[in-house]
Amino acid sequence: MTVDAHTLPFTVVDLGTYKAQIVSGVLALDSNATYSLKFDVSLDDGVKLRTVTDGDAGRWSASGNAINLASARDTISWTGMVSGNVITLQSGTRVLVLRK
């Protein structure tokens, strides 16, 4: 997986004494048109290092090579393309590339 063309770990927040990095991610597309997108995030507050899981879930649809993911929380939507074993997703300015 890459985020904005960067390999993991990818820093999403760096406030000096506090840092959050995506260290892994998994997208599961189910045959009932639901998806789950999960990220393991490393949190370092300068005192304690821990890993938490964050993510999103909702419904997905595809037409040809195009794929759309719509969050159940209505806060996120992803659009993208499928090419072989690679899915490229974009939401706003963030781009994820996931490989099977």
N, C-alpha and C positions, 0 to 999 in steps of 0.2 A: 504494500500500500504506500502511496505517496500522497502528500498534502501540498497543494500549490507547487508541484514539481520538486518537493523536498522529500528525501527519504526519512523514515522514522528513526529516532524520535523527532517530533516536530514541536517546537515551542509555541504554545498558543498564548501564554501569559508570562511575562518576565518583568517583575517589579523589583528586581534586585534581591531582596530577602525572600521573595515568594516567586516560585516558578511552577508552571503547569505545562507538561509535555504529553502529547499523544504518543504512546509507545507501541500500540497495536490497534487494529481495527478489523471488524468482521461484518460483512453484509450477508444476511440470509434472506433469500427470496423464496417464499412458500408457494405451493401450487394453488392455494386458496386466495392468491393475489394480495397477501400481506407480506410485510418485510420487517426485519429488525436490523438496525445498524448500531453496533456496539463498539465503544472505544475504551481501551484501558488507558487511564490518564495517571501519570506520575505527578504527585504533588510534593513540593519541597518548600517548607516554610522557614528553612534555615535551622530548625530544631529537629523536626521529624520528617522523614521521607516515607510516603505511603502511596499505594496505588489504589485507585477507585475505578469503577466501571460507570461509564455514562453512555447515553445513546438516545435513540429515537426508534419509533415504530409507527407503522401506518399501512397504507395500501399502495400497491405498485401496479403499473400498467405498461404494456409495451406494444409498439407497432413497428414492424420491420426491425431496424437496428436502434430505434429510439426507445428510451425508457424514462418513465416518470415515477417519482416517489412522492407521495403526499402524506405528511405527518398527521397522525391522529390528534396531535396537539394544535394543529393549524398554525404552527409557528415556523415550520420549515417545509420547503418543497425543493426537490432535487430534479433536475432534468439532465439527460445524458445520452450516451451512445454505448452500445454493446458491440464489441469487435472480437470475435473468437472468445478467449478466456479473460478478456479485459473489459471492465465497465468503467467508464469515465463519467463522473457526476459533477454537476455544478449547482451551487446555491449561492446567489449573490456573487461575491468575488472569490469564494472558496471553491477549489477544485480538488476532488478526490479521484484517485485512480486505484482501482482494486483489481487484483489478479487472482484467478482461481488457482 
